[in-house]
Amino acid sequence: MANPEGTKLAIVAEVSPRALAQEQLEAYNKRDIDAFLKPYAKGVKVYSYPNKLEYEGIEEMRKRYAPKFETTKDLHCKIISRIVKGNVVIDEEEVTANGATFHAVAIYEIVNGKIAVVRFVK
């Protein structure tokens, strides 16, 4: 696309934090590992709240989630409430797995259009 001066314009569209959180939620519920990982940054850091680093990197995330997706047929996450403030999404979740239901809180921090940090409150 060019402007009247003939120079090119870059059109940048960044996915909203809400949309990224929703995208990974829907893929989680479909147990689709590739779609689930798509909104995450390659160097994603996953913490237990507030700052205990559990693991880092999308390949480590794949190793942890792929077996769950393959074997847990009733795996499902329902959002109880979602708060979006700037680049942060806070989800209160009801998770079902292996016949049990539990509540969790996930805090997603979005950087450069990807989920870069996740904090789970247990």
C-alpha positions as CSV (number, residue, x, y, z in Angstrom):
1,M,0.0,0.0,0.0
2,A,1.4,3.4,-0.9
3,N,0.6,6.9,0.3
4,P,0.2,10.0,-1.9
5,E,4.0,10.5,-1.7
6,G,4.6,7.1,-3.2
7,T,6.2,5.6,-0.1
8,K,5.0,2.3,1.3
9,L,3.0,2.1,4.4
10,A,3.2,-0.8,6.8
11,I,-0.1,-2.1,8.2
12,V,0.4,-3.7,11.5
13,A,-2.4,-5.6,13.2
14,E,-1.8,-7.1,16.6
15,V,-4.1,-9.7,18.0
16,S,-5.8,-8.5,21.2
17,P,-4.8,-10.1,24.5
18,R,-8.4,-11.3,25.0
19,A,-8.3,-13.0,21.6
20,L,-5.0,-14.8,22.4
21,A,-6.3,-16.1,25.7
22,Q,-9.5,-17.3,24.0
23,E,-7.6,-18.9,21.1
24,Q,-5.5,-21.0,23.5
25,L,-8.6,-21.9,25.6
26,E,-10.5,-23.2,22.6
27,A,-7.5,-25.2,21.4
28,Y,-7.0,-26.6,25.0
29,N,-10.7,-27.7,25.0
30,K,-10.2,-29.4,21.6
31,R,-6.9,-31.0,22.9
32,D,-5.2,-29.6,19.8
33,I,-1.5,-29.2,20.9
34,D,-0.4,-27.3,17.8
35,A,-3.3,-24.8,17.9
36,F,-2.8,-24.5,21.7
37,L,0.8,-23.5,21.4
38,K,0.3,-21.1,18.5
39,P,-0.5,-18.0,20.6
40,Y,2.5,-18.6,22.9
41,A,6.0,-17.0,22.5
42,K,8.9,-19.3,21.8
43,G,10.5,-18.4,25.1
44,V,7.3,-18.4,27.2
45,K,7.9,-18.6,30.9
46,V,5.4,-20.4,33.2
47,Y,5.3,-19.6,36.9
48,S,3.5,-20.7,40.0
49,Y,2.2,-17.4,41.4
50,P,3.9,-15.1,42.2
51,N,7.4,-15.8,40.8
52,K,8.4,-19.5,41.0
53,L,9.6,-20.4,37.5
54,E,8.2,-23.8,36.7
55,Y,9.5,-24.1,33.1
56,E,10.5,-22.0,30.1
57,G,10.1,-22.5,26.4
58,I,7.4,-23.6,24.0
59,E,9.0,-27.1,23.5
60,E,8.9,-27.7,27.2
61,M,5.3,-26.6,27.2
62,R,4.6,-29.1,24.4
63,K,6.2,-31.9,26.4
64,R,4.0,-31.1,29.4
65,Y,0.7,-30.6,27.6
66,A,0.8,-33.1,24.7
67,P,0.4,-36.2,27.0
68,K,-2.5,-34.6,28.8
69,F,-4.2,-33.8,25.5
70,E,-3.7,-37.4,24.3
71,T,-4.8,-39.3,27.4
72,T,-7.3,-37.1,29.2
73,K,-10.5,-37.4,27.2
74,D,-12.7,-35.3,29.6
75,L,-10.2,-32.4,29.7
76,H,-12.1,-29.2,29.7
77,C,-11.6,-25.6,30.9
78,K,-14.6,-23.3,31.5
79,I,-14.0,-19.6,32.1
80,I,-15.8,-18.4,35.2
81,S,-14.6,-14.8,34.8
82,R,-12.1,-12.9,32.6
83,I,-10.5,-9.6,33.3
84,V,-8.5,-7.8,30.6
85,K,-6.3,-4.8,31.6
86,G,-3.8,-3.6,29.0
87,N,-1.6,-6.5,28.0
88,V,-2.7,-8.8,30.9
89,V,-5.6,-11.3,30.9
90,I,-6.7,-12.9,34.2
91,D,-8.9,-15.9,33.9
92,E,-10.7,-17.6,36.7
93,E,-11.1,-21.2,35.5
94,E,-13.0,-24.4,36.3
95,V,-11.0,-27.3,35.0
96,T,-12.2,-30.9,34.6
97,A,-9.7,-33.7,34.2
98,N,-10.0,-37.4,34.9
99,G,-13.5,-37.0,36.5
100,A,-12.4,-34.3,38.9
101,T,-13.1,-30.6,38.8
102,F,-10.9,-27.9,40.3
103,H,-10.7,-24.1,40.2
104,A,-7.6,-22.2,39.0
105,V,-6.5,-18.7,38.1
106,A,-4.3,-18.1,35.1
107,I,-2.6,-14.7,34.5
108,Y,-1.4,-14.2,30.9
109,E,1.0,-11.4,29.9
110,I,1.1,-10.6,26.3
111,V,4.3,-9.2,24.6
112,N,4.6,-8.5,20.9
113,G,1.4,-10.3,20.1
114,K,2.2,-13.5,21.9
115,I,1.6,-14.9,25.4
116,A,5.0,-14.4,26.9
117,V,4.4,-15.1,30.6
118,V,1.8,-17.3,32.4
119,R,1.3,-17.3,36.2
120,F,-0.9,-20.0,37.7
121,V,-2.4,-19.3,41.1
122,K,-3.0,-22.5,43.0
